[in-house]
Amino acid sequence: MSDECCEKKKTKRSEKEKQLINNRLSRIEGQIRGIKKMIEEDAYCNDVLIQLSSIENSIKSLSNQVLENHLYTCIARDIENGNEDAINEIISLFKRFNK
């Protein structure tokens, strides 16, 4: 077994990609702060639930974006380099996403 399995993997992202992801995360943080305010102000349950659903959709959309990038970069590179463990990694990710 190689030492490679024990190393922590990292993904090198461009500054543009980091900025896009951070912008989306900031919007999600703003949505969460908005819900906290709604709770403090005794907003109607239905309105809170609609906002929670919106946050779920925002997170799912961001997750899909990161997953797509992962497939085109990290996984494609690993497969090109003959690392068949990348396929198991993807299978595991899809199982997690489909819960």
C-alpha positions as CSV (number, residue, x, y, z in Angstrom):
1,M,0.0,0.0,0.0
2,S,1.5,3.4,-1.0
3,D,1.8,6.4,1.3
4,E,-0.4,8.2,-1.1
5,C,-3.6,6.8,0.6
6,C,-2.7,8.6,3.8
7,E,-2.1,12.0,2.3
8,K,-4.9,14.5,2.5
9,K,-6.1,15.4,-1.0
10,K,-6.6,19.1,-2.0
11,T,-8.2,20.8,-4.9
12,K,-6.4,23.7,-6.4
13,R,-9.1,26.3,-7.4
14,S,-8.6,29.5,-9.4
15,E,-9.2,32.8,-7.6
16,K,-12.2,33.3,-9.9
17,E,-13.7,29.9,-8.9
18,K,-13.1,30.6,-5.2
19,Q,-14.8,34.0,-5.5
20,L,-17.8,32.5,-7.3
21,I,-18.2,29.9,-4.6
22,N,-17.7,32.4,-1.8
23,N,-20.2,34.7,-3.3
24,R,-22.8,31.9,-3.3
25,L,-22.0,31.0,0.2
26,S,-22.4,34.6,1.3
27,R,-25.8,34.7,-0.2
28,I,-26.7,31.5,1.6
29,E,-25.4,33.0,4.9
30,G,-27.7,36.0,4.2
31,Q,-30.7,33.7,3.7
32,I,-30.0,32.0,7.0
33,R,-29.7,35.4,8.8
34,G,-33.0,36.4,7.2
35,I,-34.7,33.3,8.6
36,K,-33.2,34.0,12.1
37,K,-34.8,37.4,11.8
38,M,-38.1,35.9,10.7
39,I,-38.1,33.7,13.8
40,E,-37.3,36.6,16.1
41,E,-40.2,38.5,14.5
42,D,-42.6,35.6,14.8
43,A,-43.0,35.2,11.1
44,Y,-45.7,32.8,9.9
45,C,-44.5,29.1,9.7
46,N,-45.4,28.8,6.0
47,D,-43.2,31.8,5.2
48,V,-40.3,30.4,7.1
49,L,-40.7,27.0,5.5
50,I,-40.6,28.6,2.0
51,Q,-37.4,30.4,2.9
52,L,-35.9,27.1,4.3
53,S,-36.8,25.4,1.0
54,S,-35.0,28.2,-0.9
55,I,-31.9,27.7,1.2
56,E,-32.0,23.9,0.5
57,N,-32.2,24.6,-3.2
58,S,-29.3,27.1,-3.0
59,I,-27.1,24.5,-1.2
60,K,-28.1,21.8,-3.6
61,S,-27.3,24.0,-6.6
62,L,-23.9,24.9,-5.2
63,S,-23.2,21.2,-4.4
64,N,-24.0,20.3,-8.0
65,Q,-21.6,23.0,-9.2
66,V,-18.8,21.7,-7.0
67,L,-19.5,18.1,-8.0
68,E,-19.5,18.9,-11.7
69,N,-16.2,20.7,-11.4
70,H,-14.8,17.7,-9.4
71,L,-15.8,15.3,-12.2
72,Y,-14.2,17.4,-14.9
73,T,-11.0,18.1,-13.0
74,C,-10.0,15.8,-10.2
75,I,-11.8,12.6,-11.3
76,A,-10.9,13.0,-14.9
77,R,-7.2,13.6,-13.9
78,D,-7.2,10.5,-11.6
79,I,-8.7,8.3,-14.3
80,E,-6.2,9.5,-16.9
81,N,-3.5,8.7,-14.4
82,G,-4.9,5.1,-14.0
83,N,-6.3,5.7,-10.5
84,E,-9.3,3.4,-10.5
85,D,-10.1,4.4,-6.9
86,A,-11.6,7.6,-8.4
87,I,-14.5,5.5,-9.7
88,N,-15.2,4.2,-6.2
89,E,-15.0,7.8,-4.9
90,I,-17.7,8.9,-7.4
91,I,-19.9,6.0,-6.6
92,S,-19.7,6.9,-3.0
93,L,-20.5,10.6,-3.7
94,F,-23.6,9.7,-5.8
95,K,-24.9,7.4,-3.1
96,R,-24.5,10.3,-0.6
97,F,-26.2,12.7,-2.9
98,N,-29.1,10.3,-3.5
99,K,-30.1,9.8,0.1
